[in-house]
């Protein structure tokens, strides 16, 4: 008898509910399960972490395929859309191969719509043309990266600083585009954990790095929550953080560092601000088309829900 990869006590959604499950290779400590009703439809949104175990993540996907309405992929990107081209991570593609009946999305559709549009919507909150912004990792959030450049902020893209530990800030969108075209065909063929913290590494702090001084330089620190927490210095007094997935522990961490303002691009659902992959899978399940949606379809749902950036003064 084959043992289940599901958490002990796991339950499917009740009859009549749509069930969205984010399978994440991140820490299981961030797991959550929330119930909501949208447009007359009941939903269960759930996140299951595997602490960096890709084999367990693959087993979960196989076990739940056809039994849930949409998968989110957390803690990893299946592909990134950068400089007008999609690049797929070979290792992650193998991991999600068991999703045959149930569509799986990694948040990329909302990074290119919700997150991109959020930068422009924040013009009244942040004076971009007089602001300095550090984007800790940009090739995986190209929509936000392009928008920051488009609104006239002074930007440092930290992909080489934090991803490879090289003391080379990228200061132009053209430079980021050239980097993406140059390295992504090779990076996407290598083990994903070489470039992004998974499992317990998401809880580790690197207080000294090639990019540490740019945290001090920046007014706004944008991008992936795990990357921000991993590489941030001990004090972030007066800074604004622009991120997405957050737990109550993340908020406590930001307060302890002196962060002045938090802006999230995804809304709060129950006690949790879920990642873009969960919200994208939610839209896919709501649409019921059995596939990832087109940008205009995501924007239509975003407008129906009235989703806008959420500003919290800390």
Number of C-alpha atoms within 10 A of each C-alpha: 3 4 5 11 17 17 12 7 5 7 8 12 17 11 7 9 17 22 23 29 26 29 29 29 26 27 20 17 14 16 17 17 15 14 15 13 11 9 8 7 11 18 22 19 24 19 22 24 23 26 20 21 15 21 13 20 25 21 17 23 28 20 15 20 19 14 15 20 24 33 30 27 29 24 26 21 21 22 20 24 19 24 18 10 10 11 21 17 21 16 15 20 13 12 18 21 12 17 19 12 16 19 20 29 27 28 24 22 24 27 24 22 18 24 29 20 19 23 24 16 13 16 12 8 10 16 13 23 14 11 14 19 25 28 28 26 23 25 23 22 22 25 25 25 28 21 19 23 20 14 14 14 19 18 23 28 26 27 24 19 21 24 15 13 13 14 14 16 20 19 15 16 21 13 12 25 17 13 17 23 16 11 10 18 14 11 17 20 14 14 13 18 14 11 14 17 21 23 21 15 16 19 14 13 16 13 13 12 15 17 25 17 12 22 21 16 14 20 22 23 27 26 23 19 19 22 20 22 19 17 20 23 20 14 15 21 16 14 21 25 25 25 21 23 21 19 16 11 10 14 14 11 13 21 17 13 17 16 19 16 18 21 20 22 26 24 20 14 14 12 12 17 19 24 27 26 29 28 23 28 30 25 20 26 23 21 15 13 10 15 16 21 18 11 13 10 15 21 18 12 15 16 11 10 12 9 15 18 20 16 16 12 9 14
